[in-house]
Amino acid sequence: MEMLINGKLKKVEQRHEAGVSKQTGFPSPATHYLEPTINLHQELITNSDATFFVRVVGDSLAEFNIMANDVLIIDRSIHPKDNNLALIVDEGEFKIIRIPGCGLREEIMLWGVITYIIHCSR
């Protein structure tokens, strides 16, 4: 409310008025089972600026249990650990390797670490 010069209070221009309920019939007995939707970006990605999605073509990566149409979530900000799957660049081509348990013996160009594999079920 505003005070006018003459000392009186000015009326509120807009007031909240209770509305009429639009619900008809009985409420659903399952309303307390409602849950928020799952946000895959929030669940699977830690650094969105350094995370990329790659769709796999062909079954050449079956040794890593990666099949055609699977989606790889690759984080470029993660330092690889033993037995992590990683995407590397070898002679200008992308390749997937498993980081050996005793560390790398040769120099490679690491592009990113595979954090999740989303399998296509069709």
Secondary structure, DSSP 8 states (H G I E B T S, - for coil): --B-TTS-B---SS----------SS--TTGGG------HHHHH-S-GGGEEEEE--SSTTGGGT--TT-EEEEETTS---TT-EEEEEETTEEEEEE--TT--SS--EEEEEEEEEE----
